[in-house]
Amino acid sequence: MTHTLMISEKPDAAHKIAMALADKNTIHEIKINKTRYYTFKRGGKNYAVVPAVGHLFTLKNLNGKKWTYPVFESEWVPSFEADKKALFTKQYYKNFEKMGKDADEFIVCTDWDTEGSVIAYNILRFILKRKTAQRMFFTTLTSEELNESFENAKKTIDKGMINAGLARHRLDWMYGVNLTRALTLSLKKARGGFHLLSTGRVQGPTLKILTDREEEIMKFKPEDYWEIRIKWNKDYDAIYEEKRIFQKEIMERIAKECSKAKEGVIKKVTIKEVKVPPPFPFNLTDLQSEAYNQFKYNPYKTQEIAQKLYTHALISYPRTSSQKLPPRINYAKILSKLKNQKFYSKNCEELLKEKNLKANQGKKDDSAHTAIYPTGETPKSLSVQEKNLYDLIARRFLSVFGKTGLKESKKIIINVNNNNFVSHGSTILDKGWMKHYGKYANNKETLLPELKEGEKVSVDKFETLKKETQPPNRYTHAGIVSEMEKRGLGTKGTRANIVKTLNDREYIREESIHVTKLGLGVTKALKEYCPRIISEDLTKRFEKLMELISKDKETKEEVIAHAQDVLTEISNEFKDNEEKIGKELNKSLEAMWEEESNVGEKAGKCPKCGGDLVIMYSKKNNQEFIGCANYPKCETSYSLPLTNYELTKKT
């Protein structure tokens, strides 16, 4: 019996699609070796929606197992053939083979982006032996939108988006394989053994940004300065008009003139009304930044949670650059659905009274997707983190339709013996959109009394505070993702993963990012001997070329050939300096290990002899281990993980 085969990106999405499109009581779930797909009927026709589990194919080197560079020949192969860790994808592959045999029509219903398109295209051409298929396009996984997308499916797949995706995969593979091999082999020649180092088309420039900041902080020399403050009318604070005083004699003069003063005179009162416009809708980077500010979720975690909310049909597609919500999403309909959730009912009632709902739009756009918004579907069984992120997205959506807020800004200048001290106050006159954003809005007020110029006030306290200037702030994970977006590095869906990779490679540490000795050494070596690897301009040029591919204004073959030429030049330059680079990397690696080493620390008592267990270092294996302090009388020893570990103190 023939059927229409629908290609879905993931199992949960396949379930949503089947539930939305099937005629009543026609769905069947087929489970095979921990995988599942769905068959159903619609209008008398048979359908099967079969999911992948992300990419079922990966690029494999055709130059054999020997580590050399540069290498450019690669081919797409099933992921389970290239990587043992991907063996679980084999049954998904087989499901497509099985269900493709009797299929007479094909519909792609993966996410509408380059990754989703490449996933489906590889399944079409390699498993199903098809050149094209119909293409569904949707922003949410709600039943209504899936039905609309099904009825209005495009007749063919988007070759521009696919070619751009294929080109990106080839470029990332070529850069990743060749530059990783170059770094790793240079280190191996310098020290022996194997220690994987990596860099890439976006990873290198991103590490350089972080290294530049780290070097600014290291070179920073603090400078002493003084703040002079008074407390007036018992409750109010004011600071000297020149906030930082760097000359001690000036501080001492002001202290002499004001320290014993009992009163001051109001010199000037300035009151202004300040309009506070509603925020823009979230794109992914904005969401990652706000989720860090509100919950301290790193960008990778936020993206992971947002993807789950999307798969549950609770929000629109999250990997978007857009800050725009077009009227076609039907604002009133979403608000009417959100109204059924008790946390938002009053806000929705108020907004629905407006005759003309208008969203405050940002400038950033995305050709494929809108800004992120809640679908209005009622959440069920969410984790605490999922609830938090959903609430943030829902309240941001409500806020963009709110009225402009109004604050009163007040500045009071107090003259104390001909020295001016300044107090700043702020009062909310009209919350506007802020009442919809709730606890996420900055509603802090600083109240100051009503005063007129010439009035006297008491000076109740005088103090001088000696401080130091501070170095530039460190990037947080959310901060560097925002910086990458500003500089055009990476894509909305890859930036968080790149930062995670830098952390996994031990180039960076901590949430408030510190660059390790190794990270500093990698950047230093590349900057000195092979600077194009960390060039932002080169990376951005390729990003623009891939955008042109998606618009059919460039071919992927020309862009890949250009990338090969550039990588050949870089590889030759690297080989000319391989020994110097290797020595620099080895020096940095050893400096990092020495700085972070636990060698000599006690790790408990020996279960055999009762002696101390101590962290030791093996020159033979180039790694730390736990051994008994009574060696060689006692040979008790334990291995330690090759990655970072922490000693837990127990008594």
C-alpha positions in Angstrom: 0.0 0.0 0.0 1.5 3.3 -1.1 1.7 6.3 1.2 3.1 9.8 1.5 6.4 9.9 3.5 6.9 13.0 5.7 10.5 13.7 6.9 10.6 15.2 10.4 13.7 16.5 12.2 13.0 14.9 15.6 10.7 12.3 17.2 8.7 14.8 19.3 8.1 17.0 16.3 6.9 14.0 14.3 4.4 13.2 17.0 3.1 16.8 17.0 2.8 16.7 13.2 0.9 13.4 13.2 -1.5 14.6 16.0 -2.2 17.8 14.1 -2.8 16.3 10.6 -4.4 12.9 11.2 -8.1 12.2 10.8 -9.7 11.0 14.0 -8.7 7.6 15.4 -6.3 6.9 12.5 -2.9 7.4 14.2 -0.6 4.5 14.8 2.7 4.7 16.6 5.3 2.2 15.4 8.2 1.5 17.9 11.4 -0.2 16.7 14.6 -0.5 18.8 13.9 2.6 20.9 12.8 4.6 17.8 9.3 5.6 16.8 7.4 6.9 13.8 3.8 7.5 13.0 1.3 6.4 10.3 -2.1 8.0 9.9 -4.9 8.8 7.4 -6.0 12.2 6.1 -8.8 12.5 3.7 -8.6 8.8 2.8 -4.9 9.0 2.0 -2.1 7.2 3.8 0.7 9.1 5.5 3.9 8.2 7.5 5.8 10.8 9.4 9.3 9.5 10.1 11.7 11.4 12.3 15.4 11.8 12.1 17.3 12.6 15.2 19.2 15.6 14.0 21.8 14.9 11.3 21.9 11.3 10.0 24.9 12.0 7.8 28.3 13.6 8.4 31.3 14.6 6.4 34.1 12.1 6.4 37.7 12.6 5.3 38.7 10.6 2.2 42.4 11.0 2.7 42.7 8.0 5.1 43.4 7.9 8.8 46.8 9.4 8.6 46.9 12.9 10.2 48.2 15.3 7.6 47.1 18.7 6.4 45.8 20.3 4.3 43.1 17.8 3.3 40.0 18.8 1.3 38.4 15.6 0.0 35.4 14.5 2.0 32.1 12.8 1.4 28.8 12.5 3.2 28.4 9.2 5.0 25.9 7.8 7.5 26.8 9.1 11.0 26.8 5.6 12.5 29.5 4.6 10.0 31.8 7.5 10.9 31.4 7.6 14.7 30.7 4.8 17.2 28.9 7.3 19.4 26.3 7.8 16.7 25.3 4.1 16.4 21.9 5.0 17.9 21.1 6.8 14.6 21.3 3.6 12.6 17.7 2.5 13.3 16.4 6.0 12.3 18.3 5.5 9.0 16.6 2.0 8.6 13.2 3.5 9.3 13.6 5.8 6.3 14.8 2.9 4.2 11.8 0.8 5.1 9.1 3.5 4.8 10.6 4.9 1.6 10.1 1.7 -0.4 6.3 2.1 -0.8 6.2 5.9 -0.7 4.9 7.7 -3.8 5.0 11.3 -2.5 7.4 13.0 -0.2 7.0 16.1 2.1 9.8 17.7 4.1 8.7 19.0 7.5 12.0 19.7 9.2 12.7 23.1 10.7 12.8 25.9 8.2 16.5 26.8 8.4 19.7 25.7 6.8 20.3 22.8 9.3 16.8 21.4 8.9 17.0 21.7 5.2 20.4 19.9 5.0 19.1 17.1 7.3 16.1 16.5 5.0 18.1 16.9 1.7 20.6 14.3 2.7 17.8 11.9 3.6 16.1 12.6 0.3 19.2 12.1 -1.9 21.1 9.3 0.0 18.3 7.1 1.4 15.2 7.9 -0.6 17.1 8.5 -3.9 15.0 11.6 -4.6 16.0 15.0 -5.9 13.2 17.0 -4.5 10.0 17.0 -2.4 7.2 19.2 -1.2 8.2 21.5 1.6 6.2 22.6 4.7 7.1 25.9 6.2 6.0 26.7 9.8 7.2 28.9 12.7 5.3 27.0 15.5 4.3 23.4 16.0 0.7 24.3 16.9 -2.1 22.2 15.3 -3.5 25.2 13.4 -0.3 26.3 11.9 0.8 22.7 10.9 -2.5 22.2 9.1 -2.1 25.5 7.3 1.4 24.7 6.4 0.4 21.3 5.1 -2.3 22.7 2.9 0.0 25.4 1.5 3.2 23.3 1.2 5.7 24.5 -1.3 6.1 22.3 -4.4 9.8 22.0 -4.1 12.6 22.3 -1.5 14.6 25.5 -1.2 17.8 24.8 -3.0 19.3 28.2 -2.1 19.0 27.5 1.6 20.3 23.9 1.1 23.3 25.0 -0.9 24.2 27.6 1.7 23.9 24.9 4.4 26.0 22.4 2.4 28.7 25.1 1.8 28.7 26.0 5.5 29.2 22.3 6.5 32.1 21.9 4.0 33.8 25.2 5.2 33.4 24.3 8.8 34.7 20.8 8.2 37.7 22.0 6.2 38.7 24.7 8.7 38.0 22.5 11.7 39.9 19.4 10.4 42.9 21.2 9.0 43.5 23.8 11.7 42.9 21.3 14.5 45.4 18.9 12.9 47.9 21.7 12.4 47.7 22.8 16.1 47.7 19.3 17.5 50.6 18.0 15.3 52.7 21.1 16.1 52.2 20.4 19.9 52.9 16.7 19.4 56.3 17.4 17.7 57.2 19.8 20.6 56.4 17.5 23.5 55.5 14.1 22.3 52.2 12.4 23.2 48.8 13.5 22.0 46.8 16.5 23.3 44.0 17.6 21.1 43.9 21.4 20.4 41.3 22.9 18.1 40.4 26.1 16.4 38.1 27.0 13.5 36.6 29.6 11.2 34.7 31.3 14.1 36.3 29.7 17.1 39.7 31.4 16.4 38.4 35.0 16.1 36.2 34.5 19.1 39.1 33.3 21.3 41.1 36.4 20.1 38.3 38.7 21.3 38.4 37.1 24.7 42.2 37.1 24.8 42.3 40.8 23.9 40.0 41.5 26.9 42.2 39.3 29.1 45.3 41.1 28.1 43.6 44.5 28.8 42.8 43.3 32.3 46.3 41.9 32.8 48.0 45.2 31.7 45.6 47.4 33.6 47.2 49.4 36.4 44.8 50.6 39.0 44.8 54.2 40.0 43.7 55.6 43.4 40.9 58.1 43.5 38.4 59.4 46.1 34.7 59.7 46.2 33.2 62.3 48.6 29.7 61.7 49.9 27.3 63.4 52.3 24.0 62.2 53.9 21.5 65.1 54.1 18.1 65.4 55.8 19.0 62.1 57.5 17.8 59.8 54.7 19.3 61.1 51.4 22.7 60.5 49.8 24.6 62.9 47.6 28.0 62.6 45.9 30.5 65.4 45.0 29.8 66.7 41.5 33.2 65.4 40.3 32.5 61.8 41.0 36.2 60.7 40.9 38.9 62.9 42.5 42.4 61.8 41.6 44.3 64.5 43.4 44.7 64.0 47.1 45.2 67.7 47.8 41.8 68.5 46.1 40.1 65.8 48.3 41.8 67.3 51.4 40.6 70.8 50.5 37.0 69.7 50.1 37.2 67.7 53.3 38.5 70.7 55.2 35.7 72.9 53.9 32.8 70.5 54.3 33.6 67.8 57.0 32.3 70.0 59.8 29.4 71.6 57.9 26.0 71.1 59.5 23.9 72.4 56.7 23.7 73.0 52.9 21.6 75.1 50.5 19.6 73.7 47.6 21.3 75.3 44.6 19.3 73.8 41.8 16.4 71.4 41.3 15.9 69.9 37.8 12.9 67.7 37.1 12.3 65.9 33.8 9.8 63.5 32.5 11.4 60.6 30.7 9.5 58.3 28.3 10.4 54.6 28.5 9.3 52.8 25.3 8.4 49.1 25.4 11.1 46.6 24.7 11.6 44.8 21.4 10.4 41.2 21.0 13.1 38.6 21.7 15.4 37.2 19.1 17.7 34.3 20.2 20.6 36.5 21.3 18.4 38.9 23.2 16.7 36.0 24.9 20.1 34.5 25.9 21.2 37.8 27.3 18.0 38.4 29.3 17.9 34.8 30.6 21.4 35.3 31.9 20.5 38.6 33.5 17.3 37.2 35.2 18.3 33.5 35.9 22.0 33.2 35.2 21.4 30.6 32.5 24.3 30.4 30.1 23.5 30.8 26.4 23.8 27.1 25.7 21.3 26.2 28.4 18.9 28.9 27.2 19.0 27.6 23.7 18.5 24.1 24.9 15.4 25.0 27.0 14.0 27.2 24.2 14.2 24.3 21.7 12.2 22.1 24.2 9.5 24.8 24.5 9.3 25.0 20.7 9.0 21.2 20.4 6.2 21.3 22.9 4.4 23.9 20.7 4.6 26.5 23.5 6.8 29.1 21.6 7.7 29.9 18.1 10.9 28.8 16.4 13.7 30.1 18.7 16.8 30.2 16.4 15.9 33.5 14.9 17.6 36.9 14.4 14.3 38.8 14.1 13.0 41.5 16.4 9.8 41.8 14.5 6.3 40.4 15.0 4.2 40.7 11.9 0.4 41.1 12.2 -0.1 37.8 10.3 0.6 35.9 13.5 -2.7 37.3 14.8 -1.9 39.2 18.0 -5.4 39.1 19.4 -5.7 35.4 18.9 -2.6 34.6 20.9 -3.6 37.0 23.6 -7.0 35.4 23.8 -5.4 32.0 24.3 -2.9 33.3 26.9 -5.8 34.8 28.7 -6.8 31.3 29.7 -3.6 31.0 31.8 -4.2 32.6 35.2 -0.8 34.3 35.4 -1.5 36.4 32.3 -5.3 36.8 32.3 -5.5 40.3 33.7 -2.7 41.6 31.4 -4.4 40.0 28.4 -7.8 41.4 29.3 -6.3 44.9 29.4 -4.4 44.6 26.1 -7.4 43.1 24.3 -9.4 46.3 25.1 -7.1 48.1 22.7 -8.7 48.8 19.3 -5.4 48.7 17.5 -2.8 46.3 18.9 0.7 47.4 17.8 3.9 45.6 18.6 7.0 47.7 19.3 9.4 46.4 16.6 13.2 46.3 16.5 15.4 46.8 13.5 16.8 43.3 13.2 15.0 41.0 10.7 15.2 37.3 9.6 14.1 36.2 6.2 12.9 32.9 7.5 11.3 33.5 11.0 9.6 36.1 13.2 10.8 37.1 16.6 10.1 34.6 19.4 6.6 34.6 20.8 4.3 32.3 22.9 1.8 30.3 21.0 -0.8 30.6 23.7 -0.9 26.8 24.2 -1.2 25.9 27.9 2.0 24.4 29.3 2.0 21.0 31.0 4.6 19.4 33.3 7.4 21.9 32.8 10.6 21.9 34.8 11.5 25.0 36.9 13.9 26.2 34.3 11.4 25.7 31.5 8.7 27.5 33.5 11.1 30.4 34.0 12.0 30.8 30.4 8.4 30.4 29.2 7.3 33.1 31.6 10.0 35.4 30.5 9.0 34.9 26.8 5.3 35.3 27.5 5.8 38.5 29.5 8.1 40.0 26.9 5.4 39.3 24.3 2.8 41.1 26.5 5.2 44.0 27.1 5.8 44.8 23.4 2.1 45.8 23.1 2.1 47.9 26.3 2.0 51.6 26.4 5.1 53.8 26.8 6.1 54.1 30.4 6.8 57.4 32.1 9.4 58.2 34.7 10.2 61.4 36.5 13.9 62.1 36.8 15.0 64.5 39.5 18.4 66.1 40.1 19.2 68.1 43.2 22.4 70.1 43.6 23.3 71.0 47.2 25.8 73.7 48.0 28.0 73.0 51.0 30.4 75.8 51.6 30.7 76.5 47.9 31.1 72.8 47.0 28.4 71.1 45.0 27.0 67.7 45.9 24.5 65.9 43.6 21.5 63.6 44.4 19.6 61.8 41.6 16.1 60.5 42.1 13.7 58.6 39.9 9.9 58.0 40.3 7.6 56.0 38.1 4.6 58.1 37.0 3.1 55.5 34.7 4.3 51.9 34.5 2.9 51.3 31.1 4.4 48.2 29.6 6.4 47.5 32.8 3.3 46.1 34.5 3.1 43.4 31.8 6.8 42.6 32.2 6.3 42.1 35.9 9.3 41.2 38.0 11.6 41.3 35.0 11.1 45.1 34.6 13.5 47.5 36.3 10.9 49.3 38.6 13.5 50.6 41.1 12.7 54.1 42.4 14.8 56.5 44.3 12.6 59.0 46.0 13.7 62.5 46.8 11.7 65.1 48.8 10.0 68.2 47.3 12.4 71.1 47.7 12.8 74.6 46.3 16.0 76.4 45.4 17.4 78.3 48.4 16.0 75.9 51.0 18.4 74.8 53.7 19.0 71.1 54.4 20.9 69.4 57.2 24.2 67.7 56.5 24.3 64.7 58.8 27.3 62.8 57.6 30.4 63.5 55.6 32.8 60.8 54.3 35.7 60.3 51.9 36.0 56.9 50.3 39.4 55.8 48.8 38.9 53.6 45.8 40.8 52.2 42.8 39.9 52.3 39.2 38.8 48.9 37.9 39.9 47.0 34.8 37.4 46.4 31.9 34.6 43.9 32.8 35.1 40.3 31.8 32.8 38.9 29.2 30.2 36.5 30.5 29.1 33.6 28.3 26.0 35.7 27.4 28.1 38.8 26.8 30.5 37.1 24.3 27.5 35.7 22.4 26.1 39.2 22.1 29.5 40.5 21.0 29.8 37.8 18.4 26.4 38.8 17.0 27.5 42.5 16.8 30.7 41.5 14.9 28.9 39.1 12.6 30.7 36.0 13.8 28.9 32.7 13.6 25.1 32.2 13.3 22.3 32.6 15.9 22.3 28.8 16.3 26.0 28.1 16.6 27.4 30.9 18.8 26.6 29.3 22.1 28.1 26.0 21.0 31.3 27.8 19.9 31.7 29.3 23.4 31.0 25.9 24.9 33.7 24.4 22.7 36.3 27.0 23.9 35.4 25.9 27.5 35.7 22.2 26.6 39.1 22.8 25.0 40.3 24.4 28.3 40.9 27.7 26.5 38.5 29.5 28.9 37.2 29.0 32.4 34.3 30.2 34.6 31.1 32.0 33.8 32.8 35.4 34.1 35.3 34.3 31.5 39.0 34.0 32.3 41.2 32.9 29.4 43.6 30.2 30.5 47.4 30.1 29.9 46.7 27.7 27.1 44.0 29.9 25.5 46.4 32.9 25.7 49.2 30.8 24.2 47.1 29.6 21.3 46.1 33.1 20.4 49.6 34.5 20.8 51.1 31.8 18.6 48.5 32.3 15.8 48.7 36.0 16.0 52.5 36.0 15.6 52.9 33.2 13.0 49.5 32.7 11.3 47.2 35.7 11.9 44.6 34.8 9.2 43.4 32.0 11.4 42.1 34.5 13.9 41.0 37.1 11.4 37.5 38.4 11.9 37.4 39.9 8.4 38.1 36.6 6.7 35.4 34.9 8.8 32.8 37.7 8.0 33.7 37.5 4.3 32.8 33.8 4.1 29.5 34.6 6.0 28.6 37.1 3.4 29.4 34.6 0.6 27.2 32.0 2.2 24.4 34.5 2.4 24.8 35.1 -1.4 24.6 31.4 -2.0 21.2 31.2 -0.2 20.1 34.0 -2.6 21.5 32.1 -5.7 24.0 35.0 -6.3 27.0 32.7 -5.7 27.6 29.0 -6.1 28.7 26.8 -3.4 31.4 25.3 -5.6 33.1 28.7 -6.2 33.0 29.5 -2.5 34.4 26.1 -1.4 37.2 26.4 -4.1 38.0 29.9 -2.7 38.1 28.5 0.8 40.5 25.7 -0.3 42.9 28.3 -1.8 42.9 30.3 1.4 43.4 27.2 3.6 46.3 26.0 1.4 48.0 29.4 1.9 47.3 29.3 5.7 48.6 25.7 5.9 51.8 26.5 4.1 52.3 29.5 6.4 51.6 27.3 9.4 54.1 24.6 8.3 56.8 27.2 7.8 56.4 28.1 11.5 55.3 24.7 12.9 58.2 24.3 15.2 57.9 27.8 16.7 54.2 27.4 17.2 54.6 24.0 18.8 57.1 25.3 21.3 54.8 28.3 22.2 51.8 25.9 22.6 53.8 23.5 24.8 55.0 26.3 27.0 51.5 27.6 27.5 50.1 24.1 28.2 52.6 23.4 30.8 52.1 26.8 32.4 48.3 26.1 32.6 48.9 22.7 34.2 51.4 24.1 36.7 48.9 26.9 37.6 46.0 24.5 38.0 47.9 21.5 39.4 46.9 19.7 42.6 50.2 17.9 42.9 51.2 17.5 46.5 47.7 17.9 47.9 46.4 15.2 50.2 43.5 13.1 48.9 42.7 10.9 51.9 44.1 7.9 53.7 45.5 4.8 52.1 43.1 1.8 52.7 46.1 -0.6 52.7 48.7 1.0 55.0 47.0 4.0 56.5 49.4 6.5 55.0 48.5 9.6 53.2 47.2 9.4 49.7 48.8 12.3 47.7 48.3 13.8 44.2 51.4 12.9 42.2 52.6 13.5 38.6 53.8 10.8 36.2 56.4 12.1 33.7 55.9 8.8 31.7 52.2 9.4 31.1 52.2 13.2 31.4 49.3 13.2 33.8 48.4 13.3 37.5 47.4 10.4 39.6 46.8 9.5 43.3 49.5 7.5 45.0 50.5 6.5 48.5 53.1 8.6 50.3 54.7 5.4 51.6 55.7 4.3 48.1 57.7 2.1 47.3 56.7 0.2 50.5 53.1 0.7 49.5 52.2 0.7 45.8 48.5 1.8 46.1 47.5 4.1 43.3 44.5 5.5 41.5 44.0 7.1 38.1 42.5 10.6 37.8 40.3 11.9 34.9 42.2 13.6 32.1 39.9 16.6 32.3 39.5 19.0 35.2 38.7 17.5 38.6 38.2 18.9 42.1 39.2 17.4 45.4 36.4 17.0 47.8 37.5 17.5 51.4 36.1 14.9 53.7 36.8 14.2 57.4 
